Amino acid sequence: MNLLQLIISVPLFLVLAFGIGFILNMLIKTTWLPLVMYSLLIVYLLISMGRLLPVDYIILTSGLAGAILSGVTIRFLRAKGYRMF
């Protein structure tokens, strides 16, 4: 993988996982469901593809960070009194 692709894909996966997780948190009202779903996706990828490259782990970790940040953000907003849908 090219270094430029890595530089672009890390924030892309972070923002993508954060956005999807934030929307799921607002609609389903479960704080950590996106984190569980993303973890299951990672396990599925590890089982089906077998061996991954270190670059793949970096990209998947940035997506995991986005899923965690979406849960933390929703908890923070709910603690401050904001109601999502």
C-alpha positions as CSV (number, residue, x, y, z in Angstrom):
1,M,0.0,0.0,0.0
2,N,1.2,3.4,-0.9
3,L,2.0,5.9,2.0
4,L,-0.4,8.4,0.5
5,Q,-3.2,5.8,0.6
6,L,-2.5,5.2,4.2
7,I,-2.5,8.9,5.1
8,I,-5.9,9.3,3.4
9,S,-7.5,6.1,4.6
10,V,-6.8,6.5,8.3
11,P,-8.8,9.7,8.8
12,L,-11.4,8.5,6.3
13,F,-12.1,5.3,8.4
14,L,-12.1,7.3,11.6
15,V,-14.7,9.8,10.3
16,L,-16.7,7.1,8.6
17,A,-16.9,4.9,11.7
18,F,-17.7,8.0,13.9
19,G,-20.5,9.1,11.5
20,I,-22.1,5.7,11.2
21,G,-21.8,5.1,14.9
22,F,-23.3,8.5,15.8
23,I,-26.3,8.0,13.5
24,L,-26.9,4.5,14.9
25,N,-26.6,5.9,18.5
26,M,-29.2,8.5,17.7
27,L,-31.7,6.2,16.0
28,I,-31.4,3.0,18.1
29,K,-30.4,4.8,21.4
30,T,-27.8,2.2,22.4
31,T,-24.5,3.8,23.2
32,W,-22.1,1.0,22.6
33,L,-23.8,-1.0,19.8
34,P,-21.6,0.5,17.0
35,L,-18.5,-0.5,18.9
36,V,-19.8,-4.1,19.3
37,M,-20.8,-4.2,15.6
38,Y,-17.4,-2.9,14.5
39,S,-15.6,-5.4,16.8
40,L,-17.6,-8.2,15.2
41,L,-16.7,-6.9,11.8
42,I,-13.0,-7.0,12.7
43,V,-13.3,-10.6,14.0
44,Y,-15.1,-11.6,10.8
45,L,-12.3,-10.0,8.7
46,L,-9.6,-11.8,10.7
47,I,-11.3,-15.2,10.3
48,S,-12.2,-14.8,6.7
49,M,-9.0,-13.2,5.4
50,G,-6.6,-15.0,7.7
51,R,-3.5,-12.9,7.8
52,L,-3.6,-9.1,7.6
53,L,-0.8,-6.7,6.9
54,P,0.3,-4.2,9.6
55,V,-1.2,-1.4,7.4
56,D,-4.6,-3.1,7.7
57,Y,-4.3,-3.1,11.5
58,I,-3.6,0.6,11.5
59,I,-6.6,1.3,9.3
60,L,-8.9,-0.9,11.3
61,T,-7.7,0.6,14.6
62,S,-8.5,4.1,13.3
63,G,-12.0,2.9,12.6
64,L,-12.3,1.4,16.1
65,A,-11.2,4.7,17.5
66,G,-14.0,6.4,15.5
67,A,-16.6,3.9,16.9
68,I,-15.3,4.5,20.4
69,L,-15.4,8.3,19.9
70,S,-19.0,8.2,18.7
71,G,-20.1,6.4,21.9
72,V,-18.2,8.8,24.1
73,T,-19.7,11.8,22.2
74,I,-23.2,10.5,22.6
75,R,-22.8,9.9,26.3
76,F,-21.3,13.4,26.8
77,L,-24.2,15.0,24.9
78,R,-26.8,13.0,26.8
79,A,-25.2,14.0,30.1
80,K,-25.3,17.6,29.1
81,G,-29.1,17.3,28.5
82,Y,-29.3,16.9,24.7
83,R,-31.9,14.4,23.5
84,M,-31.3,12.7,20.2
85,F,-34.5,11.9,18.5
